[in-house]
Amino acid sequence: MATLKEIYKLIEKSENPLIFFDDDPDGLCSYLLIKRHFRKGNPVVIKSSPEIDMSYLKKIEEYSPDIVIILDKPVVSQDFIDKVNVPLIWIDHHPINDVGGVNYFNPLFNDKDDARPVSYWCYQLTKENLWIATIGVASDYSLATVNKFKEEFPDLCEYVDHAGKVMFRTKLGKLIRIYDFILKNPHYKVLQYVNLIEKINSPYELLEGSSKNAREIIKVYEKVNKEYQLLVKEALKPQKSRVHIFLYPSGKISLTSELSNEITFKFKNKLIIVGRRKNDVVKLSLRYQKSDLRVMLKNALEGLDGVGGGHEHACGSHVNIRDFDEFVRRLESYIK
């Protein structure tokens, strides 16, 4: 495993980094922390897949970087790594991958229970922009920097003891949703918005819309939020089952993860399944606080046409529509 000190030196001496990052606030904030500190780096938002595979070599050819950085992606193929002929840095917090030829930092190497978000580690790397780091950290339901954030911005976060309260009852939670919702657009637009949000210098500038860049970002956020509020109103209607299921039609943007988080906050003891159907596949976001959801998901998918994985209490999955009812039945049978 590479150390943060070694990674810092590699980035510091580079001239043209190419930075791949996941399309969620943790990934975005990790990118911003590195870009703002080192003042260099071209962004590539990974929207289509949990894996960086050979198809992303075209980005290497396009930018001709002297270093490649990968942030918050759970899988990087060995074939991709082998084809990249410049130093490659990978900072992640998902289950460890057995790959070689990469400067790989993952806290799980040192502690199997330490899954603090990538934005936390990028903050440890750069030692600045706490507010950006905390948006990313808290978006991944971690409280690792929230106490420190509250000391600096007491009016933006009243809670430090519960990630759900931070997300849904504070102004910090609104900042998380702003960062999240600007990523719900086509790739070329997301890059425009990332360029704008790079220039935001404080959380107040964004919340108060006190600059042209901030007002443009808020406009994008409000458009997505309007759609989200319509969906969440339906999603939060009570259900008697131990499994709370909400399916909605496939549209231009996916809000399954955000919906599942908010439903979980309201119905804490239920297994939450939120999905949208696209052709013959249901794309799902699952949450369950009482057991290891990864184990439940693996068992439920056995013999079915589907894939899935993620964190202990939050997973994603794709399941063929013909297997969906059986998939749900199996999951419900595992509930304690």
Secondary structure as GFF3:
##gff-version 3
##sequence-region A 1 336
A	DSSP	alpha_helix	4	13	.	.	.	ID=ss1
A	DSSP	beta_strand	17	22	.	.	.	ID=ss2
A	DSSP	alpha_helix	25	38	.	.	.	ID=ss3
A	DSSP	beta_strand	42	46	.	.	.	ID=ss4
A	DSSP	beta_strand	51	52	.	.	.	ID=ss5
A	DSSP	three_ten_helix	54	56	.	.	.	ID=ss6
A	DSSP	alpha_helix	57	63	.	.	.	ID=ss7
A	DSSP	beta_strand	67	71	.	.	.	ID=ss8
A	DSSP	beta_strand	75	76	.	.	.	ID=ss9
A	DSSP	alpha_helix	78	83	.	.	.	ID=ss10
A	DSSP	beta_strand	88	91	.	.	.	ID=ss11
A	DSSP	beta_strand	103	105	.	.	.	ID=ss12
A	DSSP	three_ten_helix	107	109	.	.	.	ID=ss13
A	DSSP	alpha_helix	118	126	.	.	.	ID=ss14
A	DSSP	alpha_helix	130	139	.	.	.	ID=ss15
A	DSSP	alpha_helix	146	152	.	.	.	ID=ss16
A	DSSP	three_ten_helix	154	156	.	.	.	ID=ss17
A	DSSP	alpha_helix	163	169	.	.	.	ID=ss18
A	DSSP	alpha_helix	171	181	.	.	.	ID=ss19
A	DSSP	alpha_helix	187	197	.	.	.	ID=ss20
A	DSSP	alpha_helix	203	208	.	.	.	ID=ss21
A	DSSP	alpha_helix	212	235	.	.	.	ID=ss22
A	DSSP	beta_strand	243	249	.	.	.	ID=ss23
A	DSSP	alpha_helix	256	266	.	.	.	ID=ss24
A	DSSP	beta_strand	271	278	.	.	.	ID=ss25
A	DSSP	beta_strand	281	287	.	.	.	ID=ss26
A	DSSP	alpha_helix	293	301	.	.	.	ID=ss27
A	DSSP	beta_strand	306	310	.	.	.	ID=ss28
A	DSSP	beta_strand	314	320	.	.	.	ID=ss29
A	DSSP	three_ten_helix	321	323	.	.	.	ID=ss30
A	DSSP	alpha_helix	324	333	.	.	.	ID=ss31
###
